[in-house]
Amino acid sequence: MSKPLTVTGNKRKWIVMAIITLIAAGIISFFASSHPDGLERVAADHGFLDEAKKPSWTAWISGYELPGIAIPILKVGLAGIIGVALLFLVLYGLTSKLTRREEEDHVGENDHHPS
């Protein structure tokens, strides 16, 4: 028989932090500086900034905006939310794999059975 799904205090904390992070990525990212950062400045100085504006396999969301959306706060906010979600998935995948490996290494260490 399986136990019902419960949210512990620790899980609740992580859920709240995830919601706050998604809200921050979706709203606050719109107010980020529109001035070029260091990489954009170098690209402009060396004449290949237009190449950086095209989507590629290394820059899926160029310019931190989703193309095809007319509302500025929405296209920047959704780009931020997608970025946070992708980062979460990558980090979750890595940490869960490492945690599983660590748990497998310690299987049976605390089994103290009287003989």
N, C-alpha and C positions, 0 to 999 in steps of 0.2 A: 504494500500500500504506500502510495507516495504522500509526502507531507505537503500541506497547502503552502503556496508561495507567500512568504512574508518579507516585509522590508524592514531590515534591522536599522538601528541608528546610524551605523557606518554607511550602509547603502543609501539611506535617506540623505546623508551629507553629500555623497557623490552625485546623487540625482539633482539635488539643489544646485550644486556647483556646475553641473552640466547645463542646466537650464539658464543659469546666470551667464555662463560663457556664450551660449547660443544667442541670448538676447544682446549681449555686448557685441558679438560679431555681426549681428543683423542690424543693429541700430547705430552703435558708436562708430563703426567702420566708415559710415557715410561722412563723418566729420573729420576724418584723417586729412592730413595736409595734401593739397593737390600739387605742391611743388615737387619736382623730381628728386628721387633719392640718389644716392651715390652711384648706383649702377646705371640708372637712367641718364645721369649727367655724363658719365663716361661714354655711354652709347651715343648721346647727342654730340659730344665733342669729337667723336671719331666717325660720325656719319652713318651709323647703322641702327639708329633708334627706330626707324620704320620697320625693320626686320623684327624687332622685339614686340611690336604691336600685333603681329600675326600669331594666331594660336599655333602651338606646336605640341609635340609629345612631352616636352619638358615644361611648357607653360600653358596649361589648359585654359586658364582664365586670365588672359592678358589684360594688363591695365587694371586688374582687380575689379572688373565689371563684366557682367554677363551680357553678351551681345544679343540684340533683338528685343530687349526690354526698354520701353520708352521712359519709364519713371526712374529717375536717377537714384533715389534712396532705395528702391526695390532692387535695381540691378547690382548695386554695390553691396547691399545687405545680404542678398542671396549668395553672392560670391563669398562673402565672409562666412556665412553659415555652411556652405559647401566645403570651404577650406577647413573649418573646425571639424566637421563630420569626417572628412577624409583623414585628417590628422588623428582623430580619435580612433578610427578603425585601424590605422596602421599601428598606433601605440598599443591598442588593446590586443591586436593579433600578436605583436612581439612579446608583450608582458604575459599574456596567457600561455604562450608557448614556453616561455622561460619558467613560469610558475609551475606548469605541468611537469616540466623536466625536473625541477627541484623537488616536487612532491614525489615523483617516481624514485628519485635517489634516496629518499628517506623512508620508503615503505618498509615497515617491519622493524624499524629501529626502536620504537617505543613499546613493542609487544613484549611485556614481561609476564609470561605465563609460568605459574609454579609447575615444576615437573614432578 
